[in-house]
Each structure stands twice: as structure tokens, then as C-alpha cells.
Amino acid sequence: MISPFEIIAKDDKGVDYDKLIDKYGCFHITQEQIDRVERLTGKKAHRFIRRGIFFCQRDFNEILNAYEQKKAFFLYTGRGPSADALHMGHCVPFIFTQWLQEAFDVPLVIQITDDEKYLYKQEIELDGPKGSYQMGKDNIRDILSFGFDPNKTFIFSNVDYIKELYPNVIKF
């Protein structure tokens, strides 16, 4: 069982990743794709791919095709703040995303879903020093330390981006 909050394997064999890849419509990253990334970018594939830490993908060939054809694309990721600092598990996607941004020289959008954590975790407040809004701001400081290109990176808080109306609306 996989949810945003936990992973539970039925037996001591662990998680059946092939089953998950199939269930979620993903595909294994192939050696051909790894070779193509290296050829197109002139950089060695990220160690997370080479070591099989990141082993599946969706639409990776479309991204490689766009890059090869010099068509514009951007990266998009996010963070749902549930603590005032990132731990190693939170860092892994940002480490990889920074490499992708650098290797493909593309813009990046990072969405801070401070509203989502407030709405889905009853123990988290929106406002205050331990609220999801402040945790999001603290997380942004951590995210900036990964070395994203400041001229090609846009980070936004859901609460800030929708301005004055949204914080009041989601409380109701």
C-alpha cells in the first residue's frame, strides 16, 4: 500500500516496484535513455540514475526529443511543508532537479503547497510560527541552498500567490 504518508509491504519481500511502475503508468529508465542524456547534454548521467535510485519515468523521451529539437520546456516540482526543515528524503528530489536544471539549462517552477498541508493534516495550522505557511517559508530557504539558477527559478507559495482572499477561504 502506497499513500502520500506511508508505504506498507505485504510481506518481507518488500515493495514490488515493477507492480507500482505498471499501476502508475510509468516505464523503466533504459540504458538507451541514459546514454542519450549523456550524449545530448555532454554530462555524465546523474548518479541517482546510474545507481538505479531513480529507475522509472514518464515521458522522458518527449523531454529528450524537445531538448534535441531545441524546443522550450521547463521543470516543475513542489514541496508540501510539514516541518520547518527538510530532511534527507526531501532533499533527494531537489538534488536531482538541480542537476536536471543545470544539465538541460531550463527554467524551473517550484510550488510550495502550504495550503494543502493545512487542509489535509488537521494537526497543522495555517498561520503562526509552526503553521504550514511559515514552514513553507523556512523550506524555501533550504531549497535555495541546492544551487538552483536564480535567474531561471520561480518559487511560489500557494497562499501568497492567490493573495488575500485564499487564506480566508481555505479556513472555511
C-alpha positions in Angstrom: 0.0 0.0 0.0 1.4 3.4 -1.0 0.0 6.7 0.1 1.5 10.2 0.4 2.1 9.4 4.1 3.3 5.7 4.2 4.5 2.7 2.4 3.5 -0.8 3.6 4.7 -4.0 2.0 2.5 -7.1 2.5 5.4 -9.4 3.3 9.1 -9.5 4.0 9.9 -9.3 0.2 9.4 -5.6 0.3 7.8 -3.3 -2.3 7.1 -4.7 -5.7 8.4 -1.8 -7.8 7.5 -3.4 -11.1 3.9 -3.6 -10.0 4.0 0.1 -9.0 5.6 1.1 -12.3 2.7 -0.6 -14.1 0.0 0.7 -11.8 1.1 4.3 -12.1 1.7 4.2 -15.9 5.5 4.6 -15.7 8.3 2.9 -17.5 11.8 1.8 -16.5 14.6 4.2 -17.4 16.6 2.4 -20.1 20.3 2.4 -20.7 19.5 3.9 -24.1 17.9 6.9 -22.4 20.8 7.2 -20.0 23.2 7.2 -23.0 21.0 9.7 -24.8 21.0 12.1 -21.9 24.8 12.0 -21.7 25.1 12.5 -25.5 22.7 15.4 -25.6 23.9 17.3 -22.5 27.6 16.4 -22.6 27.3 15.5 -19.0 27.5 12.2 -17.2 24.0 11.0 -16.1 23.3 11.9 -12.5 24.5 9.3 -10.0 20.8 8.7 -8.9 20.0 7.4 -12.4 23.3 5.5 -12.8 22.8 3.7 -9.5 19.2 2.9 -10.0 17.8 5.2 -7.3 15.7 6.9 -9.9 14.6 4.0 -12.1 11.4 4.9 -13.7 9.9 7.8 -15.7 7.0 9.1 -17.7 7.5 11.0 -21.0 11.3 11.1 -20.7 11.7 10.5 -24.4 9.4 13.5 -25.1 11.7 15.7 -22.9 14.8 14.4 -24.7 13.1 14.9 -28.1 12.2 18.5 -27.1 15.8 19.2 -26.0 17.2 17.7 -29.1 14.9 19.7 -31.3 15.7 22.9 -29.3 12.1 23.3 -28.2 11.4 25.1 -24.9 10.4 23.2 -21.8 10.6 23.7 -18.1 10.8 21.7 -14.9 8.1 21.7 -12.3 8.3 20.3 -8.8 7.0 21.2 -5.3 7.1 20.8 -1.6 4.3 20.3 0.9 5.7 21.8 4.1 5.1 19.7 7.2 8.3 20.6 9.1 10.4 23.7 9.4 13.4 22.0 7.8 14.0 19.5 5.1 15.3 16.0 5.9 17.3 13.8 3.6 14.2 12.3 1.9 13.0 15.7 1.0 16.5 16.6 -0.4 16.9 13.8 -2.9 14.3 15.2 -5.4 15.8 18.7 -5.1 19.4 17.4 -5.6 18.2 15.6 -8.8 16.1 18.6 -10.0 19.0 20.9 -9.6 21.1 18.6 -11.8 18.3 18.5 -14.4 18.1 22.3 -14.5 21.8 22.6 -14.9 22.2 19.8 -17.5 19.3 20.9 -19.7 19.7 24.7 -18.9 15.9 25.1 -18.4 13.6 27.2 -16.2 12.2 25.6 -13.0 9.0 26.3 -11.2 8.7 25.1 -7.5 5.3 25.2 -5.9 5.0 25.4 -2.1 1.7 23.7 -1.3 1.3 25.4 2.2 -2.4 25.3 1.7 -2.5 21.6 1.1 -0.8 20.6 4.3 -3.1 22.9 6.2 -6.2 21.3 4.6 -5.1 17.7 4.8 -3.4 17.5 8.2 -5.6 18.6 11.0 -2.8 19.0 13.4 -1.1 21.7 11.2 -2.3 25.3 11.4 -2.1 27.7 8.6 -0.8 30.7 10.5 1.6 31.2 13.3 5.2 30.2 14.0 4.6 26.5 13.5 1.9 26.9 10.8 2.3 25.5 7.2 2.7 29.0 5.8 5.8 29.7 8.0 7.1 26.1 7.4 6.9 26.8 3.7 8.9 30.0 4.0 11.5 28.1 6.1 11.6 25.3 3.5 12.2 27.8 0.7 15.4 28.9 2.5 16.5 25.2 2.5 15.5 24.8 -1.2 17.6 27.8 -2.2 20.7 26.1 -0.8 20.6 23.4 -3.5 22.1 25.8 -6.1 19.3 26.4 -8.5 19.9 29.1 -11.1 18.3 32.2 -9.5 17.6 33.7 -13.0 15.7 30.6 -14.1 13.9 29.5 -10.9 10.5 30.7 -9.8 9.4 29.5 -6.3 5.9 30.4 -5.0 3.6 29.8 -2.1 0.1 28.8 -2.9 -1.2 31.1 -0.1 0.9 34.1 -1.2 0.2 33.6 -4.9 -3.6 33.8 -4.6 -3.2 36.7 -2.2 -5.6 38.0 0.4 -8.7 36.0 -0.4 -7.3 32.5 -0.4 -6.1 32.2 3.2 -9.5 33.2 4.5 -11.4 30.9 2.0 -9.5 27.8 2.9 -10.2 28.3 6.6 -13.9 27.9 5.8 
